[in-house]
Amino acid sequence: MGATASILTQYLQELDVPIDKRVATALLYGIRTDTKEFKRNVTPQDLNYAGFLLPLTDADLLDKIMSPSMSQETLDVIGTAINKRKIQSGYLFANVGYVMNRDALPQAADILITLEGVNTALIYGITDNAIVISARNRDIRLHIGNALSEAFGDMGDAGGHPNMAAATLPLHYFGKVENKDKLLEFVIEPILQKFKNLVGLENEGKKNGV
């Protein structure tokens, strides 16, 4: 299925668990968000469960959730990602530094993947206890979820869909370091190199004499 919320809806439906309006609204929001309004990774099951949930939802609440106000931090993160973007052979990388709200990263990734000439976008930052990466992909030859899982799975939690994925790499003892921005700059290159090696960027650079 294209959305975790679809799986949860299936459990509730098959177990005949009553679903109140708030739960139904949250589940429908999850399906619509994960499938990008039924335009990304959508399956017939997602559509079926969305149709099942629709008459159970609170329409006014759903509208408020679907149209939230943008926080100042999210705007700053998007601006930083735009200003610090680096593009190599269709792959965009952007370091947004220290973030308190990690949900700003996927919003930045959704915007930057639309840039002309960009097929894959990785936006990364650091929180108090982890390095976080949000990825978006338009290259049909690449399953970005599998790529992140293979590149970063041994360091933390990583994976996702062909077009969207994420990774969370715990800092462990390095979480005690106060200057998180400097820590990220120090450790991120060898981490990203694992992904670049996987998709062939390193080999391309060597071939071109870089």
Stockholm file with secondary structure:
# STOCKHOLM 1.0

chainA/1-210         MGATASILTQYLQELDVPIDKRVATALLYGIRTDTKEFKRNVTPQDLNYAGFLLPLTDADLLDKIMSPSMSQETLDVIGTAINKRKIQSGYLFANVGYVMNRDALPQAADILITLEGVNTALIYGITDNAIVISARNRDIRLHIGNALSEAFGDMGDAGGHPNMAAATLPLHYFGKVENKDKLLEFVIEPILQKFKNLVGLENEGKKNGV
#=GR chainA/1-210 SS CCCHHHHHHHHHHHTTCCCCHHHHHHHHHHHHHHTTTTTSSCCHHHHHHHHHHGGGSCHHHHHHHHSCCCCHHHHHHHHHHHHTCEEETTEEEEEEEECSCTTHHHHHHHHHTTSTTCSEEEEEEECSSEEEEEEEECCTTCCHHHHHHHHHTTTSEEEECSSEEEEEEECGGGGGCSCHHHHHHHHHHHHHHHHHHHHTHHHHHHHTTC
#=GC SS_cons         CCCHHHHHHHHHHHTTCCCCHHHHHHHHHHHHHHTTTTTSSCCHHHHHHHHHHGGGSCHHHHHHHHSCCCCHHHHHHHHHHHHTCEEETTEEEEEEEECSCTTHHHHHHHHHTTSTTCSEEEEEEECSSEEEEEEEECCTTCCHHHHHHHHHTTTSEEEECSSEEEEEEECGGGGGCSCHHHHHHHHHHHHHHHHHHHHTHHHHHHHTTC
//
